[in-house]
Amino acid sequence: MLTVVLLTLSNVFMTVAWYGHLKFRETALWQAVLVSWLIALPEYCFQVPANRFGHGRFNAAQLKTIQEVVSLTVFCVFSATYLGERVTWNHAAGFALIVMGAYLVFMGR
């Protein structure tokens, strides 16, 4: 569970770093890049331990799969709440296919 919690925290920071500046289009690009890098630094402080603690319990492909599913979940919440964008049926269907792919990665474990 620690791995999933750390990956979730990591993805919250990364999502804010990658997409948070979209609400501040009037801000100079160099400032958006700088602030994004400052927000991304704590992301690594969660991501690296998550992978270190998780490797062995999960293989690298499974860790990456967990990260991607967590990332999509965090992104959907962020996109809807912060950016005010709707998650449409085709987004949900595409994400569901990715989750089904994640299931395949974990089969036979």
MODELLER restraints for C-alpha pairs under 7 A, 6 or more apart:
rsr = mdl.restraints
at = mdl.atoms
rsr.add(forms.Gaussian(group=physical.xy_distance, feature=features.Distance(at['CA:3:A'], at['CA:50:A']), mean=4.64, stdev=0.5))
rsr.add(forms.Gaussian(group=physical.xy_distance, feature=features.Distance(at['CA:3:A'], at['CA:53:A']), mean=6.46, stdev=0.5))
rsr.add(forms.Gaussian(group=physical.xy_distance, feature=features.Distance(at['CA:3:A'], at['CA:54:A']), mean=5.42, stdev=0.5))
rsr.add(forms.Gaussian(group=physical.xy_distance, feature=features.Distance(at['CA:6:A'], at['CA:46:A']), mean=5.31, stdev=0.5))
rsr.add(forms.Gaussian(group=physical.xy_distance, feature=features.Distance(at['CA:6:A'], at['CA:47:A']), mean=6.53, stdev=0.5))
rsr.add(forms.Gaussian(group=physical.xy_distance, feature=features.Distance(at['CA:6:A'], at['CA:50:A']), mean=5.32, stdev=0.5))
rsr.add(forms.Gaussian(group=physical.xy_distance, feature=features.Distance(at['CA:7:A'], at['CA:46:A']), mean=6.62, stdev=0.5))
rsr.add(forms.Gaussian(group=physical.xy_distance, feature=features.Distance(at['CA:7:A'], at['CA:47:A']), mean=5.80, stdev=0.5))
rsr.add(forms.Gaussian(group=physical.xy_distance, feature=features.Distance(at['CA:7:A'], at['CA:50:A']), mean=5.97, stdev=0.5))
rsr.add(forms.Gaussian(group=physical.xy_distance, feature=features.Distance(at['CA:7:A'], at['CA:67:A']), mean=6.18, stdev=0.5))
rsr.add(forms.Gaussian(group=physical.xy_distance, feature=features.Distance(at['CA:8:A'], at['CA:70:A']), mean=6.08, stdev=0.5))
rsr.add(forms.Gaussian(group=physical.xy_distance, feature=features.Distance(at['CA:9:A'], at['CA:46:A']), mean=6.60, stdev=0.5))
rsr.add(forms.Gaussian(group=physical.xy_distance, feature=features.Distance(at['CA:10:A'], at['CA:43:A']), mean=4.42, stdev=0.5))
rsr.add(forms.Gaussian(group=physical.xy_distance, feature=features.Distance(at['CA:10:A'], at['CA:44:A']), mean=6.86, stdev=0.5))
rsr.add(forms.Gaussian(group=physical.xy_distance, feature=features.Distance(at['CA:10:A'], at['CA:46:A']), mean=5.11, stdev=0.5))
rsr.add(forms.Gaussian(group=physical.xy_distance, feature=features.Distance(at['CA:10:A'], at['CA:47:A']), mean=5.45, stdev=0.5))
rsr.add(forms.Gaussian(group=physical.xy_distance, feature=features.Distance(at['CA:11:A'], at['CA:43:A']), mean=6.96, stdev=0.5))
rsr.add(forms.Gaussian(group=physical.xy_distance, feature=features.Distance(at['CA:11:A'], at['CA:71:A']), mean=5.67, stdev=0.5))
rsr.add(forms.Gaussian(group=physical.xy_distance, feature=features.Distance(at['CA:11:A'], at['CA:74:A']), mean=6.75, stdev=0.5))
rsr.add(forms.Gaussian(group=physical.xy_distance, feature=features.Distance(at['CA:12:A'], at['CA:74:A']), mean=6.39, stdev=0.5))
rsr.add(forms.Gaussian(group=physical.xy_distance, feature=features.Distance(at['CA:13:A'], at['CA:39:A']), mean=6.26, stdev=0.5))
rsr.add(forms.Gaussian(group=physical.xy_distance, feature=features.Distance(at['CA:13:A'], at['CA:40:A']), mean=6.09, stdev=0.5))
rsr.add(forms.Gaussian(group=physical.xy_distance, feature=features.Distance(at['CA:13:A'], at['CA:42:A']), mean=6.98, stdev=0.5))
rsr.add(forms.Gaussian(group=physical.xy_distance, feature=features.Distance(at['CA:13:A'], at['CA:43:A']), mean=5.34, stdev=0.5))
rsr.add(forms.Gaussian(group=physical.xy_distance, feature=features.Distance(at['CA:14:A'], at['CA:40:A']), mean=5.58, stdev=0.5))
rsr.add(forms.Gaussian(group=physical.xy_distance, feature=features.Distance(at['CA:14:A'], at['CA:43:A']), mean=5.92, stdev=0.5))
rsr.add(forms.Gaussian(group=physical.xy_distance, feature=features.Distance(at['CA:15:A'], at['CA:75:A']), mean=6.46, stdev=0.5))
rsr.add(forms.Gaussian(group=physical.xy_distance, feature=features.Distance(at['CA:17:A'], at['CA:36:A']), mean=4.34, stdev=0.5))
rsr.add(forms.Gaussian(group=physical.xy_distance, feature=features.Distance(at['CA:17:A'], at['CA:37:A']), mean=6.93, stdev=0.5))
rsr.add(forms.Gaussian(group=physical.xy_distance, feature=features.Distance(at['CA:17:A'], at['CA:39:A']), mean=5.44, stdev=0.5))
rsr.add(forms.Gaussian(group=physical.xy_distance, feature=features.Distance(at['CA:17:A'], at['CA:40:A']), mean=5.71, stdev=0.5))
rsr.add(forms.Gaussian(group=physical.xy_distance, feature=features.Distance(at['CA:18:A'], at['CA:36:A']), mean=6.61, stdev=0.5))
rsr.add(forms.Gaussian(group=physical.xy_distance, feature=features.Distance(at['CA:21:A'], at['CA:32:A']), mean=6.06, stdev=0.5))
rsr.add(forms.Gaussian(group=physical.xy_distance, feature=features.Distance(at['CA:51:A'], at['CA:63:A']), mean=6.83, stdev=0.5))
rsr.add(forms.Gaussian(group=physical.xy_distance, feature=features.Distance(at['CA:62:A'], at['CA:105:A']), mean=6.51, stdev=0.5))
rsr.add(forms.Gaussian(group=physical.xy_distance, feature=features.Distance(at['CA:62:A'], at['CA:106:A']), mean=6.69, stdev=0.5))
rsr.add(forms.Gaussian(group=physical.xy_distance, feature=features.Distance(at['CA:65:A'], at['CA:102:A']), mean=5.87, stdev=0.5))
rsr.add(forms.Gaussian(group=physical.xy_distance, feature=features.Distance(at['CA:69:A'], at['CA:99:A']), mean=6.57, stdev=0.5))
rsr.add(forms.Gaussian(group=physical.xy_distance, feature=features.Distance(at['CA:76:A'], at['CA:87:A']), mean=6.84, stdev=0.5))
rsr.add(forms.Gaussian(group=physical.xy_distance, feature=features.Distance(at['CA:79:A'], at['CA:85:A']), mean=5.54, stdev=0.5))
rsr.add(forms.Gaussian(group=physical.xy_distance, feature=features.Distance(at['CA:80:A'], at['CA:86:A']), mean=5.68, stdev=0.5))
rsr.add(forms.Gaussian(group=physical.xy_distance, feature=features.Distance(at['CA:80:A'], at['CA:87:A']), mean=6.85, stdev=0.5))
